[in-house]
Amino acid sequence: MYVTIPKEHAETTPAVPLESACVKCPEARLKAGSYVYFEGDPVVWLYQITTGVLRLTRLLEDGRRQVIAFGYPGDVVGFPSGGLHHTDCEVLVDARLQPYRRSALENGEGDPKLHQELLQAALREISAMQDHFMMLGQKSALEKVASFLCILSDRVGQDVAGHRQVDLPMSRADIADFLGLTTETISRTFTQLRKSETIAIDNIHTIIILRPKALLALSLGDRGR
């Protein structure tokens, strides 16, 4: 769905460029709050998320923030735009990342299979971005939040005591900036879903989906269920 590696995998220093620290591309470990890269940095490495959650953001010209994506295990982040990173990439949950040289995507240098896998990951990112743009432009606040929860449920939800549980490591403000809404609207919509007994809110970072079919129907614009 759319989400500087410390030397020797140091977990206390938040931002040391991996370009200067990694030659053989070993897996890197990053603490929450550290940055993988910044918007405008030259792209030398791509990163596949092994564990953890990343947040990709951009600042608009008027200073507002747009959350472009959340990176989860299996996602590849860092694809170039004109040779540069087009977002900041911050670690939300302690993460392990597998770096790959940008050249592996562009010319298949040394491993044609890896080249093909990275190319497919880039195409999936394009498709996900198109879906995101459509959601931002066409859906109501309720439909956006329901869609967001359905995607996370499918991607990283866990079955607990007969219901689907979804962890939300991001803040309500992060969700708002991802869906093009205000934080207040996100809170009101969660309350609406809770009062309709579609979801339960175990704590601010844990949602329990009580009626998955109803949530899916809401995500599709059907409020009659």
C-alpha positions as CSV (number, residue, x, y, z in Angstrom):
1,M,0.0,0.0,0.0
2,Y,1.4,2.5,-0.4
3,V,6.7,3.6,2.3
4,T,20.3,6.9,4.8
5,I,21.0,3.6,6.5
6,P,23.2,3.7,9.5
7,K,26.7,2.3,9.1
8,E,27.0,-1.3,10.4
9,H,23.2,-1.2,11.0
10,A,23.5,1.2,13.9
11,E,20.1,1.6,15.4
12,T,20.7,4.8,17.3
13,T,21.8,7.2,14.5
14,P,18.7,8.3,12.5
15,A,20.1,9.3,9.1
16,V,23.4,8.2,7.7
17,P,23.3,7.7,3.9
18,L,23.3,4.0,2.9
19,E,25.1,5.0,-0.2
20,S,28.3,5.6,1.9
21,A,27.7,2.6,4.2
22,C,26.7,-0.3,2.1
23,V,28.6,-1.9,-0.7
24,K,27.4,-5.4,-0.8
25,C,23.8,-4.4,0.1
26,P,23.3,-6.3,3.4
27,E,19.9,-6.0,5.1
28,A,19.7,-2.8,7.1
29,R,17.8,-2.1,10.3
30,L,16.2,1.2,11.1
31,K,14.5,2.6,14.2
32,A,11.1,4.4,14.1
33,G,11.6,8.1,13.5
34,S,14.6,7.7,11.2
35,Y,14.6,8.5,7.5
36,V,15.5,6.2,4.7
37,Y,15.9,9.1,2.2
38,F,14.7,12.6,1.5
39,E,12.9,14.2,-1.4
40,G,15.4,15.4,-3.9
41,D,18.1,13.0,-3.0
42,P,19.7,11.1,-5.9
43,V,18.4,7.6,-6.2
44,V,21.2,5.0,-5.8
45,W,19.3,2.3,-4.0
46,L,15.8,0.8,-3.9
47,Y,14.6,-0.8,-0.7
48,Q,12.4,-3.8,-0.2
49,I,10.7,-3.8,3.2
50,T,11.3,-7.0,5.1
51,T,9.6,-5.9,8.4
52,G,8.2,-2.7,9.7
53,V,6.2,0.2,8.2
54,L,7.3,3.2,6.3
55,R,5.6,6.5,5.5
56,L,6.2,8.4,2.2
57,T,5.4,12.1,2.2
58,R,5.7,15.3,0.1
59,L,5.3,18.9,1.1
60,L,3.1,20.9,-1.2
61,E,4.0,24.4,-2.3
62,D,1.7,26.0,0.3
63,G,3.4,24.0,3.1
64,R,0.7,21.3,3.5
65,R,1.8,17.7,3.7
66,Q,0.6,14.9,1.5
67,V,1.1,11.3,2.6
68,I,1.8,9.5,-0.7
69,A,1.9,6.0,0.6
70,F,2.5,3.6,3.5
71,G,5.1,0.9,2.8
72,Y,4.5,-2.6,4.3
73,P,6.6,-5.8,4.2
74,G,7.0,-6.9,0.6
75,D,6.7,-3.4,-0.9
76,V,9.6,-1.8,-2.7
77,V,10.2,1.9,-2.2
78,G,12.5,4.5,-3.7
79,F,11.7,4.3,-7.4
80,P,13.3,7.3,-9.1
81,S,11.6,10.3,-10.7
82,G,14.1,12.0,-13.0
83,G,16.9,10.2,-11.1
84,L,15.8,11.7,-7.8
85,H,13.6,10.6,-4.8
86,H,10.2,12.3,-5.1
87,T,9.2,11.8,-1.5
88,D,10.6,11.8,2.0
89,C,10.6,8.3,3.5
90,E,10.3,7.9,7.3
91,V,10.2,4.8,9.4
92,L,7.0,4.5,11.4
93,V,7.7,1.1,12.9
94,D,11.2,-0.4,13.4
95,A,12.1,-1.8,10.0
96,R,14.4,-4.1,8.2
97,L,15.1,-3.2,4.6
98,Q,16.8,-5.1,1.8
99,P,18.6,-2.5,-0.5
100,Y,19.1,-3.1,-4.2
101,R,21.1,-0.9,-6.5
102,R,19.1,1.3,-8.8
103,S,21.0,-0.2,-11.7
104,A,19.4,-3.6,-11.0
105,L,16.1,-2.0,-12.1
106,E,17.4,0.0,-15.1
107,N,19.5,-2.6,-16.8
108,G,19.2,-5.9,-15.1
109,E,22.9,-5.7,-14.2
110,G,24.0,-9.1,-12.8
111,D,20.6,-10.6,-12.2
112,P,17.8,-10.7,-14.8
113,K,15.4,-12.2,-12.4
114,L,15.9,-9.4,-9.9
115,H,15.5,-6.9,-12.7
116,Q,12.1,-8.4,-13.7
117,E,10.9,-8.5,-10.0
118,L,11.8,-4.9,-9.5
119,L,10.2,-3.9,-12.8
120,Q,7.0,-5.7,-11.7
121,A,7.1,-3.9,-8.3
122,A,7.4,-0.5,-10.1
123,L,4.4,-1.4,-12.3
124,R,2.4,-2.3,-9.1
125,E,3.3,1.0,-7.6
126,I,2.0,2.9,-10.7
127,S,-1.2,0.9,-10.5
128,A,-1.6,1.6,-6.7
129,M,-1.0,5.3,-7.3
130,Q,-3.7,5.4,-10.0
131,D,-6.1,3.8,-7.5
132,H,-5.1,6.3,-4.9
133,F,-5.8,9.2,-7.1
134,M,-9.2,7.9,-8.0
135,M,-10.1,7.4,-4.4
136,L,-9.0,11.0,-3.6
137,G,-11.1,12.4,-6.3
138,Q,-14.2,10.3,-6.4
139,K,-15.1,8.9,-3.0
140,S,-16.8,10.4,0.1
141,A,-15.1,10.6,3.4
142,L,-16.9,7.4,4.6
143,E,-16.0,5.6,1.5
144,K,-12.3,6.6,1.7
145,V,-11.9,5.5,5.3
146,A,-13.8,2.2,4.6
147,S,-11.6,1.6,1.6
148,F,-8.4,2.3,3.7
149,L,-9.5,-0.2,6.4
150,C,-10.4,-2.8,3.8
151,I,-7.1,-2.6,2.1
152,L,-5.2,-2.8,5.4
153,S,-7.4,-5.7,6.5
154,D,-6.6,-7.7,3.4
155,R,-2.9,-6.7,3.5
156,V,-1.9,-7.0,7.2
157,G,-5.1,-7.8,9.2
158,Q,-5.0,-10.7,11.7
159,D,-7.9,-13.0,12.8
160,V,-8.3,-12.6,16.6
161,A,-11.2,-14.1,18.5
162,G,-13.4,-14.5,15.5
163,H,-12.9,-10.9,14.1
164,R,-10.4,-9.2,11.9
165,Q,-7.9,-7.0,13.7
166,V,-6.0,-4.2,12.0
167,D,-3.1,-2.3,13.6
168,L,-2.7,1.3,12.7
169,P,0.8,2.4,13.4
170,M,0.1,5.8,11.7
171,S,-1.6,8.7,13.4
172,R,-5.0,10.0,12.5
173,A,-3.3,13.0,11.0
174,D,-1.3,10.6,8.7
175,I,-4.5,8.9,7.6
176,A,-6.1,12.3,6.9
177,D,-3.1,13.4,4.8
178,F,-3.2,10.2,2.9
179,L,-6.9,10.3,2.2
180,G,-7.1,14.1,1.5
181,L,-9.3,14.7,4.6
182,T,-9.0,16.6,7.9
183,T,-8.0,14.9,11.1
184,E,-11.4,15.9,12.6
185,T,-13.2,14.2,9.6
186,I,-11.1,11.0,10.2
187,S,-12.1,11.0,13.9
188,R,-15.8,11.6,13.1
189,T,-15.8,8.8,10.5
190,F,-14.2,6.3,12.8
191,T,-16.8,7.2,15.4
192,Q,-19.6,6.8,12.8
193,L,-18.3,3.3,11.9
194,R,-18.0,2.4,15.6
195,K,-21.6,3.6,16.4
196,S,-22.9,1.5,13.5
197,E,-21.0,-1.5,15.0
198,T,-19.1,-1.9,11.8
199,I,-15.9,-1.6,13.7
200,A,-14.7,-1.5,17.3
201,I,-11.9,0.7,18.4
202,D,-9.7,-1.3,20.9
203,N,-7.2,1.5,21.2
204,I,-6.1,4.4,19.0
205,H,-3.8,2.1,17.1
206,T,-6.0,-1.0,16.9
207,I,-9.3,-1.4,14.9
208,I,-11.4,-4.6,15.1
209,I,-13.6,-5.1,12.0
210,L,-16.9,-6.5,13.3
211,R,-18.8,-6.6,10.0
212,P,-16.4,-7.0,7.1
213,K,-19.1,-7.3,4.5
214,A,-20.7,-4.0,5.6
215,L,-17.3,-2.3,5.6
216,L,-16.6,-3.5,2.1
217,A,-20.1,-2.3,0.9
218,L,-19.4,1.1,2.4
219,S,-16.0,1.2,0.6
220,L,-17.9,0.6,-2.7
221,G,-20.5,3.3,-2.0
222,D,-23.3,1.0,-0.9
223,R,-24.7,2.3,2.4
224,G,-27.7,0.0,2.4
225,R,-26.1,-2.9,4.2
